[in-house]
Each structure stands twice: as structure tokens, then as C-alpha cells.
Amino acid sequence: YDAPVLLFYKGNLDLLKFPTVAVVGSRACSKQGAKSVEKVIQGLENELVIVSGLAKGIDTAAHMAALQNGGKTIAVIGTGLDVFYPKANKRLQDYIGNDHLVLSEYGPGEQPLKFHFPARNRIIAGLCRGVIVAEAKMRSGSLITCERAMEEGRDVFAIPGSILDGLSDGCHHLIQEGAKLVTSGQDVLAEFEF
């Protein structure tokens, strides 16, 4: 694991003491993909802190599902803590920073650069006991997070999707390679011992 030299934070560091699971997936997710993530997170019954990257799509759905179910969430971002990307998530980032936790290895004012996001993914993978992936295409950045997680001996869980639209081809590939197929939060909890 290529640990960051330094992490900047805003919020409650005590959340790092609890068991965590990452949720990653497409930025251009379908309604079905977002609802699938909501269902799985609801089924986790707040047993795990949800970690994601605060990107649009699956990341946002994961953070929102955790909050709407009374759970806790950690956002690992690819910018400085004072930069909001995407701008549409400014209020969500502020809320998570005030009541939950936002982490970044990038200093104040650091703008979103393309290479920041794969680097951020290694932190997400490193923080978690497992990674849940939804609606990842074959060339998805989410697969990088899953690869980092597997390298660290973490569990990878994949939510299956339609075989007709290509949106979940990466998830299906992960399942073929040994990721655990999940359709509920209980599927994830069954793999963890508390």
C-alpha cells in the first residue's frame, strides 16, 4: 500500500476507528444503479461506515444513502479540502465535513487534476475492509480501486447489473475473477466478523 505522507481532514476523525466499507462506481450511473447502492447500504443497517470519493453518480448515491439511513460516511476527495468538485456537491461536502469526515492528501487550494483521482482511489481502498462496486464499465476507474483493494487482501463485492447496456461489464468481470456477488447489505455483513 502506497500510503500518503500526509492527510488533511475536516470533521470527526473518530470515524476511522469503526469498520468501514468503500462504495465505488460510475459517475454516469443509471437510476437503477443508484437504487441498487441505496438498497445495499440500507441493508448494512449502519454496521459499517461508508467510504467513497464524493464524485457524482455512485459515490454521491452512497454518501446520501448512508446519511439518509442515519449512518456515517467518509469522503476521500481528489482536491484540497476548500475546493468543491463537482461543484454540485458543495453542500454535501460541507455537511460531511461538519458532521462526518472529509479526507484529502492534497493541500488547500489544490484543484482537481486527472491523476489525483486514481491516487485518491488507493486511499479509499486502504481505509476499508472491503469495496462494493456498482455499475463499473470495463474501463472504469472504480476497477483501479478494486485492484488496490485486492492487492491489500481486502474483500471486493460487486453488484450485478444488466448484461444489455454495458454499464456493469466491469462488475461482471470482477465476479468472474472472484469478487463476491452481492444483492443486499446482508451479503456484505455475512463476510465480516464483528
Buried (B, 14 or more C-beta within 10 A) or exposed (E): EEEBEEBBBBBBEEBBEEBBBBBBBBBEBBEBBBBBBBBBBBBBEBBBBBBBBBBBBBBBBBBBBBBEBEBBBBBBBBBBBEBBBBEEBEEBBEBBBEEBBBBBBBEEEBEBEEEBBEBBBBBBBBBBBBBBBBBBBEEBBBBBBBBBBBEEEBBBBBBBBBEEEEBBBBBBBBBEEEBBEBEBBEBBBEEBEE
